[in-house]
Amino acid sequence: MKKSFRDFVQALDDGGELLRVNKPVDMRRASALMSQSDKAVMFENIADYPDWRVAGALITSRARLAIALDCGAGEIAARFEERAARPIDPVIVDDGPCQEVVLQGDDVDLSALPFPIMHLFDGGPYLSGTFVVSKDPEYGRNSGSYRMMYRTPRETGIDLVSPSDMRFYYQRALDQGKPLEIAVAVGVHPYEMLAASYKAPIRTDELSIAGGLHGAPVPLVKCKTVDLEVPADAEFVLEGELLPIGWTADEGPFGEFSQISGDVKWNPVFRVKCITRRRDPIFYQLQMPWENDWLAAPVTEAAGLQALRIASVEPVDIRAPVGSCGYWSLIASIKKRPGEGKNALLALLSVAEVKLAIVTDDDIDIHDPDDLDWAMTFRVQADQDLIVVSGARAKHIDPSVKSWELGKGGLPTTAKLGIDATIPEGVPKQLYRRIRTYAADDVRLEDFL
Ligand SMILES: Cc1cc2nc3c(=O)[nH]c(=O)nc-3n(C[C@H](O)[C@H](O)[C@H](O)COP(=O)(O)O)c2cc1C
């Protein structure tokens, strides 16, 4: 059955992974409090916003990501890959809880929503956990996640700098001098969030990918003021349009998913026409950058698994480390046949903006940094086991690509590094026999205490 954001919060609670805070909390302090919790947090009482509760830091560990995907911590990438490959189309329903309250005209007031201030240098309060739906007459429906900075009671910014399908849709509308209608659903299940950040081919409806992840269709309701549909079980929805002003409004700075305090960007403006919500809404404060990075990891890992399989290499395990924001590095262990260490690297480095790939044999635990260091120490000869590719596609927010040296609108490139930490061809496997303690299984220390 299709699960909701609330079902996920309940699953965290049932798994002992949710901290409920009952004392009143000021939204300028919510982020700081969340960052001190090793569990997900639900603020039950928000100062000045009596209608709202706030949940956040929901996915800041592999264990909680596994709860989101309803699988074991070691099965996340495979689960995502398998289910995303079997999309299920959404269905339209007559009504849903996200429209229990409808606010239009003079009642539209974003200052009545508990937008949090998250990071020290941020340009304002931000909405971070969004599921944004748009449509293009030719290419169809699209969903993605885009952050939104509070500007006025009826306007937010949006970060639409990076190439994405919605940026393309916006450009097409702009070329005709028209606004682009969007609907922003907040408080949707992590499956929808994962589908939104999945780089699907342009004519693919990410809501069908979300259906595949759920194993059931996502029920959608028609928006009240725009020609779009949103997940019926969302906590709240902002309907409106991206104004046809191009990349002209200041937006940011904001703590980016690269874990770096960003700079001011030039972006379009979102004008809100209608707010719909549940009667007792929960505001999802996606704790940036950590939740974004944990959500990025399964998508990158699944793309890595797929690339390996297409290259006829058998993967055993894969990891997009959160230190690389779940995005820029991939580490994989494989069942290797001669030459496949290098083939695997070529496959992994083809994934999006992955700029570091490491491949090991399947006797290495890629989740154990010491085991990985050991493989890189004794299985790598730097003159034979490194691959460097220059001039590949990059992202502006990686400072090392020096995008400030580019002309306006220029796209940066990056070098990519692959490290083959598999046992080199021609080196006998028995030379890697690991030390085992003598009589290890014969005695137990506790029997001597
Ligand atoms: C929590 C979260 C926030 C995101 N914020 C932004 C953003 O502000 N701007 C952006 O361009 N991409 C952002 N992304 C990435 C896009 O949602 C992602 O690239 C998406 O795949 C783009 O959709 P597309 O497949 O339609 O191109 C975010 C992803 C997540 C998970």
The ligand as an ORCA input file, in Angstrom:
! r2SCAN-3c Opt
* xyz 0 1
  C      16.223     17.855     -0.707
  C      16.667     18.204     -2.081
  C      16.773     19.545     -2.445
  C      17.158     19.897     -3.733
  N      17.251     21.218     -4.060
  C      17.579     21.569     -5.319
  C      17.613     22.946     -5.697
  O      17.323     23.823     -4.895
  N      17.948     23.236     -6.977
  C      18.269     22.266     -7.902
  O      18.551     22.598     -9.058
  N      18.240     20.953     -7.567
  C      17.914     20.594     -6.312
  N      17.865     19.265     -5.964
  C      18.152     18.251     -6.988
  C      17.007     18.096     -7.956
  O      15.783     17.896     -7.305
  C      17.342     16.915     -8.852
  O      18.490     17.221     -9.594
  C      16.241     16.505     -9.777
  O      16.615     15.276    -10.301
  C      16.001     17.411    -10.905
  O      14.929     16.911    -11.604
  P      14.957     16.436    -13.129
  O      15.156     14.949    -13.163
  O      13.591     16.786    -13.466
  O      16.001     17.191    -13.883
  C      17.477     18.892     -4.677
  C      17.372     17.538     -4.312
  C      16.970     17.202     -3.021
  C      16.842     15.755     -2.655
*
